[in-house]
Structures are given as structure tokens and as C-alpha cells.
Amino acid sequence: MKSKSISSLDMRRLAAVILFLTGGVLLAVILAKPEITLLPAPAVTQPSGKVVR
């Protein structure tokens, strides 16, 4: 095997795998926790326990 830099094809494949894994993890988290959405939550819970709307 030649010790040369990683080819662009390998870089693209690696980027695709990373994107796929990241997307899968995000999807799993969103499906597991329906309250977590990409939109800002309508109610924010403060450390004191009060719910501010």
C-alpha cells in the first residue's frame, strides 16, 4: 500500500458516513423524546421550578 494522502473519494465517503450517523442519532433522539423539537419550546422551566410562558 502506498502511503499517500486520503483521496477525495475516501473523504466524500467518510463525510457521507458521518452525516448519516449524525442524522440517525438526531432522528432517534427526536423520536425517543417527542418534547425535544427543533422549534423553541413554548414553555421554559426555570431552575426555581416555575414554568414561564
N, CA, C, O and CB atoms as a CASP TS submission, in Angstrom:
PFRMAT TS
TARGET T0000
AUTHOR 0000-0000-0000
METHOD Language model
MODEL 1
PARENT N/A
ATOM      1  N   MET     1       0.845  -1.207   0.000  1.00  0.00           N
ATOM      2  CA  MET     1       0.000   0.000   0.000  1.00  0.00           C
ATOM      3  C   MET     1       0.871   1.244   0.000  1.00  0.00           C
ATOM      4  O   MET     1       1.873   1.327   0.710  1.00  0.00           O
ATOM      5  CB  MET     1      -0.951   0.013   1.225  1.00  0.00           C
ATOM      6  N   LYS     2       0.469   2.195  -0.802  1.00  0.00           N
ATOM      7  CA  LYS     2       1.220   3.452  -0.844  1.00  0.00           C
ATOM      8  C   LYS     2       0.776   4.354   0.309  1.00  0.00           C
ATOM      9  O   LYS     2      -0.402   4.404   0.663  1.00  0.00           O
ATOM     10  CB  LYS     2       1.020   4.173  -2.212  1.00  0.00           C
ATOM     11  N   SER     3       1.739   5.056   0.878  1.00  0.00           N
ATOM     12  CA  SER     3       1.413   5.969   1.975  1.00  0.00           C
ATOM     13  C   SER     3       1.203   7.362   1.407  1.00  0.00           C
ATOM     14  O   SER     3       2.073   8.229   1.486  1.00  0.00           O
ATOM     15  CB  SER     3       2.532   5.977   3.057  1.00  0.00           C
ATOM     16  N   LYS     4       0.011   7.550   0.827  1.00  0.00           N
ATOM     17  CA  LYS     4      -0.307   8.866   0.278  1.00  0.00           C
ATOM     18  C   LYS     4      -1.502   9.441   1.034  1.00  0.00           C
ATOM     19  O   LYS     4      -2.129   8.761   1.846  1.00  0.00           O
ATOM     20  CB  LYS     4      -0.604   8.781  -1.252  1.00  0.00           C
ATOM     21  N   SER     5      -1.794  10.680   0.755  1.00  0.00           N
ATOM     22  CA  SER     5      -2.903  11.321   1.467  1.00  0.00           C
ATOM     23  C   SER     5      -4.228  10.664   1.072  1.00  0.00           C
ATOM     24  O   SER     5      -4.334  10.021   0.027  1.00  0.00           O
ATOM     25  CB  SER     5      -2.942  12.847   1.166  1.00  0.00           C
ATOM     26  N   ILE     6      -5.223  10.839   1.923  1.00  0.00           N
ATOM     27  CA  ILE     6      -6.529  10.243   1.670  1.00  0.00           C
ATOM     28  C   ILE     6      -7.116  10.870   0.408  1.00  0.00           C
ATOM     29  O   ILE     6      -7.104  12.090   0.243  1.00  0.00           O
ATOM     30  CB  ILE     6      -7.485  10.439   2.891  1.00  0.00           C
ATOM     31  N   SER     7      -7.620  10.031  -0.466  1.00  0.00           N
ATOM     32  CA  SER     7      -8.174  10.528  -1.719  1.00  0.00           C
ATOM     33  C   SER     7      -9.502  11.246  -1.466  1.00  0.00           C
ATOM     34  O   SER     7     -10.118  11.093  -0.411  1.00  0.00           O
ATOM     35  CB  SER     7      -8.370   9.370  -2.720  1.00  0.00           C
ATOM     36  N   SER     8      -9.922  12.026  -2.449  1.00  0.00           N
ATOM     37  CA  SER     8     -11.172  12.779  -2.300  1.00  0.00           C
ATOM     38  C   SER     8     -12.358  11.824  -2.203  1.00  0.00           C
ATOM     39  O   SER     8     -13.350  12.130  -1.542  1.00  0.00           O
ATOM     40  CB  SER     8     -11.366  13.754  -3.485  1.00  0.00           C
ATOM     41  N   LEU     9     -12.260  10.660  -2.864  1.00  0.00           N
ATOM     42  CA  LEU     9     -13.364   9.697  -2.799  1.00  0.00           C
ATOM     43  C   LEU     9     -13.528   9.192  -1.371  1.00  0.00           C
ATOM     44  O   LEU     9     -14.647   9.097  -0.866  1.00  0.00           O
ATOM     45  CB  LEU     9     -13.121   8.509  -3.769  1.00  0.00           C
ATOM     46  N   ASP    10     -12.410   8.868  -0.719  1.00  0.00           N
ATOM     47  CA  ASP    10     -12.490   8.408   0.672  1.00  0.00           C
ATOM     48  C   ASP    10     -13.027   9.518   1.568  1.00  0.00           C
ATOM     49  O   ASP    10     -13.800   9.256   2.489  1.00  0.00           O
ATOM     50  CB  ASP    10     -11.106   7.940   1.172  1.00  0.00           C
ATOM     51  N   MET    11     -12.621  10.749   1.302  1.00  0.00           N
ATOM     52  CA  MET    11     -13.105  11.869   2.123  1.00  0.00           C
ATOM     53  C   MET    11     -14.610  12.023   1.960  1.00  0.00           C
ATOM     54  O   MET    11     -15.326  12.252   2.935  1.00  0.00           O
ATOM     55  CB  MET    11     -12.386  13.188   1.739  1.00  0.00           C
ATOM     56  N   ARG    12     -15.088  11.896   0.722  1.00  0.00           N
ATOM     57  CA  ARG    12     -16.523  12.029   0.492  1.00  0.00           C
ATOM     58  C   ARG    12     -17.280  10.892   1.170  1.00  0.00           C
ATOM     59  O   ARG    12     -18.346  11.098   1.750  1.00  0.00           O
ATOM     60  CB  ARG    12     -16.829  12.051  -1.016  1.00  0.00           C
ATOM     61  N   ARG    13     -16.707   9.675   1.086  1.00  0.00           N
ATOM     62  CA  ARG    13     -17.373   8.531   1.718  1.00  0.00           C
ATOM     63  C   ARG    13     -17.424   8.726   3.228  1.00  0.00           C
ATOM     64  O   ARG    13     -18.441   8.448   3.864  1.00  0.00           O
ATOM     65  CB  ARG    13     -16.646   7.208   1.371  1.00  0.00           C
ATOM     66  N   LEU    14     -16.315   9.208   3.800  1.00  0.00           N
ATOM     67  CA  LEU    14     -16.259   9.430   5.246  1.00  0.00           C
ATOM     68  C   LEU    14     -17.265  10.506   5.652  1.00  0.00           C
ATOM     69  O   LEU    14     -17.958  10.360   6.659  1.00  0.00           O
ATOM     70  CB  LEU    14     -14.830   9.835   5.683  1.00  0.00           C
ATOM     71  N   ALA    15     -17.345  11.580   4.876  1.00  0.00           N
ATOM     72  CA  ALA    15     -18.297  12.655   5.187  1.00  0.00           C
ATOM     73  C   ALA    15     -19.724  12.128   5.121  1.00  0.00           C
ATOM     74  O   ALA    15     -20.554  12.474   5.962  1.00  0.00           O
ATOM     75  CB  ALA    15     -18.119  13.846   4.213  1.00  0.00           C
ATOM     76  N   ALA    16     -20.014  11.292   4.125  1.00  0.00           N
ATOM     77  CA  ALA    16     -21.365  10.745   3.983  1.00  0.00           C
ATOM     78  C   ALA    16     -21.707   9.862   5.191  1.00  0.00           C
ATOM     79  O   ALA    16     -22.822   9.918   5.709  1.00  0.00           O
ATOM     80  CB  ALA    16     -21.489   9.932   2.663  1.00  0.00           C
ATOM     81  N   VAL    17     -20.745   9.051   5.632  1.00  0.00           N
ATOM     82  CA  VAL    17     -20.988   8.180   6.789  1.00  0.00           C
ATOM     83  C   VAL    17     -21.233   9.011   8.039  1.00  0.00           C
ATOM     84  O   VAL    17     -22.131   8.709   8.826  1.00  0.00           O
ATOM     85  CB  VAL    17     -19.798   7.225   7.013  1.00  0.00           C
ATOM     86  N   ILE    18     -20.431  10.066   8.223  1.00  0.00           N
ATOM     87  CA  ILE    18     -20.589  10.919   9.411  1.00  0.00           C
ATOM     88  C   ILE    18     -21.950  11.606   9.384  1.00  0.00           C
ATOM     89  O   ILE    18     -22.644  11.668  10.398  1.00  0.00           O
ATOM     90  CB  ILE    18     -19.455  11.978   9.487  1.00  0.00           C
ATOM     91  N   LEU    19     -22.329  12.125   8.206  1.00  0.00           N
ATOM     92  CA  LEU    19     -23.634  12.783   8.099  1.00  0.00           C
ATOM     93  C   LEU    19     -24.753  11.788   8.372  1.00  0.00           C
ATOM     94  O   LEU    19     -25.725  12.109   9.057  1.00  0.00           O
ATOM     95  CB  LEU    19     -23.813  13.418   6.704  1.00  0.00           C
ATOM     96  N   PHE    20     -24.614  10.576   7.834  1.00  0.00           N
ATOM     97  CA  PHE    20     -25.649   9.555   8.029  1.00  0.00           C
ATOM     98  C   PHE    20     -25.791   9.206   9.506  1.00  0.00           C
ATOM     99  O   PHE    20     -26.901   9.119  10.031  1.00  0.00           O
ATOM    100  CB  PHE    20     -25.322   8.290   7.214  1.00  0.00           C
ATOM    101  N   LEU    21     -24.647   9.006  10.172  1.00  0.00           N
ATOM    102  CA  LEU    21     -24.687   8.657  11.598  1.00  0.00           C
ATOM    103  C   LEU    21     -25.275   9.791  12.424  1.00  0.00           C
ATOM    104  O   LEU    21     -26.097   9.564  13.312  1.00  0.00           O
ATOM    105  CB  LEU    21     -23.283   8.314  12.107  1.00  0.00           C
ATOM    106  N   THR    22     -24.845  11.021  12.123  1.00  0.00           N
ATOM    107  CA  THR    22     -25.348  12.171  12.879  1.00  0.00           C
ATOM    108  C   THR    22     -26.857  12.308  12.691  1.00  0.00           C
ATOM    109  O   THR    22     -27.592  12.529  13.653  1.00  0.00           O
ATOM    110  CB  THR    22     -24.631  13.470  12.439  1.00  0.00           C
ATOM    111  N   GLY    23     -27.311  12.176  11.447  1.00  0.00           N
ATOM    112  CA  GLY    23     -28.740  12.279  11.168  1.00  0.00           C
ATOM    113  C   GLY    23     -29.517  11.180  11.878  1.00  0.00           C
ATOM    114  O   GLY    23     -30.602  11.421  12.407  1.00  0.00           O
ATOM    115  N   GLY    24     -28.960   9.972  11.887  1.00  0.00           N
ATOM    116  CA  GLY    24     -29.636   8.867  12.547  1.00  0.00           C
ATOM    117  C   GLY    24     -29.762   9.086  14.047  1.00  0.00           C
ATOM    118  O   GLY    24     -30.796   8.789  14.646  1.00  0.00           O
ATOM    119  N   VAL    25     -28.695   9.610  14.648  1.00  0.00           N
ATOM    120  CA  VAL    25     -28.728   9.872  16.094  1.00  0.00           C
ATOM    121  C   VAL    25     -29.737  10.962  16.404  1.00  0.00           C
ATOM    122  O   VAL    25     -30.506  10.842  17.358  1.00  0.00           O
ATOM    123  CB  VAL    25     -27.330  10.275  16.614  1.00  0.00           C
ATOM    124  N   LEU    26     -29.743  12.022  15.611  1.00  0.00           N
ATOM    125  CA  LEU    26     -30.698  13.107  15.837  1.00  0.00           C
ATOM    126  C   LEU    26     -32.125  12.592  15.698  1.00  0.00           C
ATOM    127  O   LEU    26     -32.993  12.919  16.508  1.00  0.00           O
ATOM    128  CB  LEU    26     -30.449  14.267  14.852  1.00  0.00           C
ATOM    129  N   LEU    27     -32.361  11.784  14.665  1.00  0.00           N
ATOM    130  CA  LEU    27     -33.703  11.244  14.442  1.00  0.00           C
ATOM    131  C   LEU    27     -34.126  10.360  15.617  1.00  0.00           C
ATOM    132  O   LEU    27     -35.268  10.428  16.073  1.00  0.00           O
ATOM    133  CB  LEU    27     -33.752  10.441  13.122  1.00  0.00           C
ATOM    134  N   ALA    28     -33.196   9.530  16.105  1.00  0.00           N
ATOM    135  CA  ALA    28     -33.513   8.643  17.224  1.00  0.00           C
ATOM    136  C   ALA    28     -33.842   9.445  18.474  1.00  0.00           C
ATOM    137  O   ALA    28     -34.777   9.108  19.200  1.00  0.00           O
ATOM    138  CB  ALA    28     -32.347   7.689  17.502  1.00  0.00           C
ATOM    139  N   VAL    29     -33.077  10.510  18.730  1.00  0.00           N
ATOM    140  CA  VAL    29     -33.324  11.338  19.914  1.00  0.00           C
ATOM    141  C   VAL    29     -34.677  12.025  19.808  1.00  0.00           C
ATOM    142  O   VAL    29     -35.433  12.076  20.778  1.00  0.00           O
ATOM    143  CB  VAL    29     -32.207  12.387  20.090  1.00  0.00           C
ATOM    144  N   ILE    30     -34.982  12.559  18.615  1.00  0.00           N
ATOM    145  CA  ILE    30     -36.262  13.257  18.431  1.00  0.00           C
ATOM    146  C   ILE    30     -37.422  12.277  18.586  1.00  0.00           C
ATOM    147  O   ILE    30     -38.449  12.617  19.173  1.00  0.00           O
ATOM    148  CB  ILE    30     -36.321  13.945  17.040  1.00  0.00           C
ATOM    149  N   LEU    31     -37.260  11.057  18.059  1.00  0.00           N
ATOM    150  CA  LEU    31     -38.340  10.069  18.178  1.00  0.00           C
ATOM    151  C   LEU    31     -38.474   9.582  19.617  1.00  0.00           C
ATOM    152  O   LEU    31     -39.582   9.323  20.086  1.00  0.00           O
ATOM    153  CB  LEU    31     -38.087   8.875  17.237  1.00  0.00           C
ATOM    154  N   ALA    32     -37.345   9.457  20.320  1.00  0.00           N
ATOM    155  CA  ALA    32     -37.391   8.965  21.695  1.00  0.00           C
ATOM    156  C   ALA    32     -37.949  10.022  22.639  1.00  0.00           C
ATOM    157  O   ALA    32     -38.642   9.697  23.603  1.00  0.00           O
ATOM    158  CB  ALA    32     -35.999   8.534  22.153  1.00  0.00           C
ATOM    159  N   LYS    33     -37.641  11.301  22.358  1.00  0.00           N
ATOM    160  CA  LYS    33     -38.118  12.383  23.225  1.00  0.00           C
ATOM    161  C   LYS    33     -38.936  13.350  22.385  1.00  0.00           C
ATOM    162  O   LYS    33     -38.386  14.296  21.821  1.00  0.00           O
ATOM    163  CB  LYS    33     -36.928  13.121  23.926  1.00  0.00           C
ATOM    164  N   PRO    34     -40.249  13.123  22.294  1.00  0.00           N
ATOM    165  CA  PRO    34     -41.093  13.986  21.450  1.00  0.00           C
ATOM    166  C   PRO    34     -41.068  15.448  21.887  1.00  0.00           C
ATOM    167  O   PRO    34     -41.314  16.339  21.073  1.00  0.00           O
ATOM    168  CB  PRO    34     -42.524  13.484  21.466  1.00  0.00           C
ATOM    169  N   GLU    35     -40.772  15.707  23.168  1.00  0.00           N
ATOM    170  CA  GLU    35     -40.776  17.105  23.622  1.00  0.00           C
ATOM    171  C   GLU    35     -39.582  17.867  23.075  1.00  0.00           C
ATOM    172  O   GLU    35     -39.573  19.098  23.081  1.00  0.00           O
ATOM    173  CB  GLU    35     -40.777  17.173  25.150  1.00  0.00           C
ATOM    174  N   ILE    36     -38.560  17.134  22.595  1.00  0.00           N
ATOM    175  CA  ILE    36     -37.405  17.817  22.010  1.00  0.00           C
ATOM    176  C   ILE    36     -37.684  18.038  20.531  1.00  0.00           C
ATOM    177  O   ILE    36     -37.782  17.087  19.755  1.00  0.00           O
ATOM    178  CB  ILE    36     -36.084  16.996  22.218  1.00  0.00           C
ATOM    179  N   THR    37     -37.809  19.296  20.154  1.00  0.00           N
ATOM    180  CA  THR    37     -38.034  19.616  18.747  1.00  0.00           C
ATOM    181  C   THR    37     -37.044  20.681  18.333  1.00  0.00           C
ATOM    182  O   THR    37     -36.363  21.273  19.171  1.00  0.00           O
ATOM    183  CB  THR    37     -39.495  20.089  18.496  1.00  0.00           C
ATOM    184  N   LEU    38     -36.967  20.923  17.033  1.00  0.00           N
ATOM    185  CA  LEU    38     -36.056  21.944  16.544  1.00  0.00           C
ATOM    186  C   LEU    38     -36.630  23.330  16.763  1.00  0.00           C
ATOM    187  O   LEU    38     -35.916  24.326  16.642  1.00  0.00           O
ATOM    188  CB  LEU    38     -35.755  21.728  15.071  1.00  0.00           C
ATOM    189  N   LEU    39     -37.923  23.403  17.088  1.00  0.00           N
ATOM    190  CA  LEU    39     -38.544  24.704  17.344  1.00  0.00           C
ATOM    191  C   LEU    39     -38.365  25.065  18.812  1.00  0.00           C
ATOM    192  O   LEU    39     -38.278  24.177  19.660  1.00  0.00           O
ATOM    193  CB  LEU    39     -40.052  24.689  16.963  1.00  0.00           C
ATOM    194  N   PRO    40     -38.309  26.362  19.125  1.00  0.00           N
ATOM    195  CA  PRO    40     -38.191  26.772  20.530  1.00  0.00           C
ATOM    196  C   PRO    40     -39.409  26.319  21.333  1.00  0.00           C
ATOM    197  O   PRO    40     -40.544  26.393  20.862  1.00  0.00           O
ATOM    198  CB  PRO    40     -38.027  28.302  20.633  1.00  0.00           C
ATOM    199  N   ALA    41     -39.154  25.858  22.530  1.00  0.00           N
ATOM    200  CA  ALA    41     -40.240  25.351  23.366  1.00  0.00           C
ATOM    201  C   ALA    41     -41.149  26.501  23.797  1.00  0.00           C
ATOM    202  O   ALA    41     -40.662  27.588  24.110  1.00  0.00           O
ATOM    203  CB  ALA    41     -39.678  24.610  24.605  1.00  0.00           C
ATOM    204  N   PRO    42     -42.462  26.272  23.817  1.00  0.00           N
ATOM    205  CA  PRO    42     -43.394  27.338  24.228  1.00  0.00           C
ATOM    206  C   PRO    42     -43.274  27.675  25.705  1.00  0.00           C
ATOM    207  O   PRO    42     -43.544  28.806  26.109  1.00  0.00           O
ATOM    208  CB  PRO    42     -44.825  26.931  23.920  1.00  0.00           C
ATOM    209  N   ALA    43     -42.875  26.713  26.504  1.00  0.00           N
ATOM    210  CA  ALA    43     -42.738  26.955  27.937  1.00  0.00           C
ATOM    211  C   ALA    43     -41.307  26.632  28.366  1.00  0.00           C
ATOM    212  O   ALA    43     -40.751  25.600  27.992  1.00  0.00           O
ATOM    213  CB  ALA    43     -43.763  26.106  28.747  1.00  0.00           C
ATOM    214  N   VAL    44     -40.732  27.520  29.146  1.00  0.00           N
ATOM    215  CA  VAL    44     -39.364  27.314  29.620  1.00  0.00           C
ATOM    216  C   VAL    44     -39.406  27.111  31.129  1.00  0.00           C
ATOM    217  O   VAL    44     -39.970  27.934  31.850  1.00  0.00           O
ATOM    218  CB  VAL    44     -38.440  28.520  29.241  1.00  0.00           C
ATOM    219  N   THR    45     -38.816  26.030  31.608  1.00  0.00           N
ATOM    220  CA  THR    45     -38.806  25.750  33.044  1.00  0.00           C
ATOM    221  C   THR    45     -37.569  26.379  33.667  1.00  0.00           C
ATOM    222  O   THR    45     -36.444  26.075  33.271  1.00  0.00           O
ATOM    223  CB  THR    45     -38.840  24.219  33.317  1.00  0.00           C
ATOM    224  N   GLN    46     -37.776  27.243  34.627  1.00  0.00           N
ATOM    225  CA  GLN    46     -36.663  27.898  35.294  1.00  0.00           C
ATOM    226  C   GLN    46     -36.140  26.993  36.407  1.00  0.00           C
ATOM    227  O   GLN    46     -36.856  26.099  36.859  1.00  0.00           O
ATOM    228  CB  GLN    46     -37.091  29.278  35.859  1.00  0.00           C
ATOM    229  N   PRO    47     -34.897  27.211  36.857  1.00  0.00           N
ATOM    230  CA  PRO    47     -34.335  26.391  37.942  1.00  0.00           C
ATOM    231  C   PRO    47     -35.204  26.398  39.201  1.00  0.00           C
ATOM    232  O   PRO    47     -35.197  25.428  39.960  1.00  0.00           O
ATOM    233  CB  PRO    47     -32.941  26.883  38.291  1.00  0.00           C
ATOM    234  N   SER    48     -35.955  27.487  39.430  1.00  0.00           N
ATOM    235  CA  SER    48     -36.778  27.561  40.636  1.00  0.00           C
ATOM    236  C   SER    48     -37.963  26.609  40.556  1.00  0.00           C
ATOM    237  O   SER    48     -38.589  26.310  41.574  1.00  0.00           O
ATOM    238  CB  SER    48     -37.270  28.988  40.857  1.00  0.00           C
ATOM    239  N   GLY    49     -38.278  26.130  39.348  1.00  0.00           N
ATOM    240  CA  GLY    49     -39.379  25.189  39.210  1.00  0.00           C
ATOM    241  C   GLY    49     -40.604  25.829  38.586  1.00  0.00           C
ATOM    242  O   GLY    49     -41.530  25.127  38.179  1.00  0.00           O
ATOM    243  N   LYS    50     -40.623  27.173  38.505  1.00  0.00           N
ATOM    244  CA  LYS    50     -41.772  27.843  37.900  1.00  0.00           C
ATOM    245  C   LYS    50     -41.707  27.696  36.374  1.00  0.00           C
ATOM    246  O   LYS    50     -40.627  27.680  35.783  1.00  0.00           O
ATOM    247  CB  LYS    50     -41.813  29.348  38.308  1.00  0.00           C
ATOM    248  N   VAL    51     -42.874  27.591  35.761  1.00  0.00           N
ATOM    249  CA  VAL    51     -42.937  27.487  34.308  1.00  0.00           C
ATOM    250  C   VAL    51     -43.300  28.848  33.753  1.00  0.00           C
ATOM    251  O   VAL    51     -44.347  29.403  34.082  1.00  0.00           O
ATOM    252  CB  VAL    51     -43.963  26.406  33.855  1.00  0.00           C
ATOM    253  N   VAL    52     -42.435  29.383  32.912  1.00  0.00           N
ATOM    254  CA  VAL    52     -42.665  30.706  32.330  1.00  0.00           C
ATOM    255  C   VAL    52     -43.129  30.535  30.894  1.00  0.00           C
ATOM    256  O   VAL    52     -42.515  29.803  30.118  1.00  0.00           O
ATOM    257  CB  VAL    52     -41.382  31.585  32.395  1.00  0.00           C
ATOM    258  N   ARG    53     -44.197  31.201  30.550  1.00  0.00           N
ATOM    259  CA  ARG    53     -44.719  31.127  29.180  1.00  0.00           C
ATOM    260  C   ARG    53     -44.458  32.427  28.449  1.00  0.00           C
ATOM    261  O   ARG    53     -44.823  32.562  27.281  1.00  0.00           O
ATOM    262  CB  ARG    53     -46.227  30.813  29.182  1.00  0.00           C
TER
END
